[in-house]
Amino acid sequence: MKLMKFILTAGATAVIGFCLFSSRLLAETLTYHEAEGDWRTTHTLVITPAAPGYNVELQSLRAGVLIRQTFRTAGDLSTLVWTFSDPERQMELNARLQGADIVLSGSWRGNRVVKKFTAAGAPWNQLFQMGLRPFVLAGRKNYQFRSIGTQGPGEMKMGKFTVTRSGEEKIWLAGKEITSVHLRISLSGLLSVFWHGDYWYRKSDGRFLRYRGKNRSGGPIAVSELVRDSDDAAH
């Protein structure tokens, strides 16, 4: 999905990902399907309430290759701890908030990695598809956050992103018309010319529904959509 780009993961790792949950005290599983040219990826999130926020497990499967990520969030859904495992690309990463720093460690292309980024400034939001829920529900116009890149020019760097609310839209998903909030997310400042993506969230609860954008420079448009939602019956 987008997953997450410069991201991320957010690429997918743009892109990957994700979701938004209910307040019940049970684990919730959400499934997204992503199409990017001839590639097909299934993203599965398991979200469990865990004080002060949530524990999230994300698995992204494409052509037999499995990427695993875990997240621990604060109450405001900013990231406290993140792990990333992609054996095919020799990436085993762990990042955590430690005092005034965000400390990234692990292995990357066979080399040991230890990096520090300041915790001051825009919030660290590694799985922003989930972490933007408070922004969606608050109705604000603009927002900024930071995320560690796992591919492309931003790989192993802390990138800054800008979120702009484009307004409400009716979209069709799994045969249902849903009132959504459309957000445009881009790299901040002059870097905005290099990447942006469009994201749709359910207005009623801020759940991530759909992503459309490029996961890699020169690549095809990727579209990721929620296909399995245990709360569907309630909406």
N, C-alpha and C positions, 0 to 999 in steps of 0.2 A: 503494500500500500504506500504511502507515505508516509512511505514511511519515510525516514527520518532522514536532510540532504545537505547540503552544504556540509549540509545537513547530513545529517543525522543519519540517521536512521530514519531523519526526518525527514530524512531522510531518510527514507524508509528507512529509510533510514534516511527529503522530504519527507521520506515518507515513510512511513510506516504508518502503523497503525492503527487507530484506536477508538476511544470510547468515552462514554460517560454513563455513570452508574446511578443506581438508586441508593437510598440511605439504609436499606435493610442490612442486617448483620450476617449475611450469607455471602459466600463467594459467588461471583457472577461471571459467566463466560460470554464473550462477544466474538463474532467471526466476521472478517472482512475479506472480500475477494478483490484482487487488484489485477488489471490488465494493462500491460505496457508492451505495445507491439505484439510479438509472438510469445512474450513471457506471461505466465500466469502465476500469481503468488497468493497464498492463503495466509492471512494474519489472524492468529487466535490470541485473545487476551483473557486472562483470568484475574479478576479484581477482587481483593479481599480487604474489608475494613480492618485497619490495624493502627491503633492510636500512635501518633496524633493524626494520622491520615490514612493512607492505603498502601498495601503491598500489591504490585502488579507484575504478572508474568506475561511476556509476549514472545510467541514463537512465529517465525515467518518462514514458510516452506515454499521453495520454488525449484522445480526440476530436480528434486531429491536432495537439495541443499537446505539445511536447517540453520537458521540464525536464532539464537536465544538471547533474550534480554530480561532483566529484572529491574524493578524500580521500587523504591520506598519514598513516599511523599510526606510532606508536612500537611497540616490541616488546610492550608491554602492551595494545596496541590503542587506547590513548587517541589523540586527534587531534592532529596536528602542523600540517597545512595542509588547508584546505577551500575549494573554489570552488563557486559556485551561479549558474546561469544560467537565467533565466525571462524571455525576451524579451517575452512577452505582458504580463507584469506590470512590465516595465521594471526588472528586478532583475539586476544583474551584480555579484556579491560575491566577495571574497577575504578569508579570515581565516587567520592563521598565528600560531603560538607564537613570540614574540620576547622572549627573556629573561624578565622578570618579568611580561610582558603577553601577552594575546591581542589582536592588532590586526586589526580589521575595516575593510575599505576597499572602495570601488567606487561604484556608482550605484544609486539607489533612487527610483523614481517621477520620474526625470529630475533628481534632486538628487545631488550628490556626498556620499559617506558616508565618515567617518573616525571610528572609535570604538575605545576601549581598554577591555578588561576585565582584571582581575587574574588571573594564572595560578595564584595560590595558592588552596588550598581543594580542593573536590571536582574530580575529573578532568574535563577537557574531552573529551566523547565525542559527536561530532556524528552519527555513524552508529552509534547505540548498539545496534541490532539485531545488528550484527557485534561491536561493542566489548564486549558483555556476556558473550562467550564465557568469559573467565577466571572471572567470577563464577559462571556456570552450572556449570562444571566443578569449582570449588572447594567447592561445597556450602554456602556461607555463606547466612545468612538475610536480611540486609539490605545495601543498598549505596546510595550516592548519586553522582550525576554531574551535569554541567552541559552545556547545549546552547544554541546560538543559534537563536532562533525566526525562521521565515520567513513566518508568517501569524498572524492573530488578535491577541489582546492582547499576546502575547509577541514580536511581530514586531520584529526588529532589537535584541532584548534578550537577555541571557544568563540563561536560566532554570535553576533547580535542580530535579532530579528525584530521587525516592526509589523504590528497587526493593525489593519484598518477595517472597520465595520462597513460593509457595502449596503446593508439593509436587509429587510425580510424578503423571502421568496417562497413560493409554493413549489415543491419539487415532488417528483414521483419516485418512490422507492419500494420495490417488491410489490408493485401494484397498488400502493397506497399514496394518497396525496398528503404531504406533510408540510406544515409551516416551519420554515427553517430560517436561520440567521446565516447570511453569507459573509465570510471573512476573506480578505486578501492578506496573505502573509508573504513578506519579502525580506531579503537581507537588508540591513539598515544602511542608510546613507547612500554613497555613490555605488556601493556593491549591489544595490537593488536592481541594476540592469542585468545582473548575472543570474538571478533566480527569483521567481515568485511562484506561489501556488494559491489555488482557490479552495476554500474549505467551507463545508456546510454543516451546521449544528442544529439539532432539534430545538426549537424555541422554548418548548415547555419545560425541558430539563437540562438543556445544554449538551446533550449527547452528540458525539461526533458521528456524522452520517456519510459524508462523501468528500473525496479529495480529487482534484483535477490539476495536473501540472506536469512538469518534466522532472524526472528523478536524476537525470544526468545530462550534461551539456551535449547537444546534438542528438539526443535520444528522442524517441517517440513520446507523445503525450501518454501519461499514465492516469488511469481512473481507478480509484478504490472506493468501494461501497460496503456499507453494513448489510450483511445477508442473513445474520442470525442474531436475534435480540430477545432475550428471555422476557423483556418487558413489553414486547409487541402487543400482547393482549390488552395491556393497560392503556394503550395509546390508539 
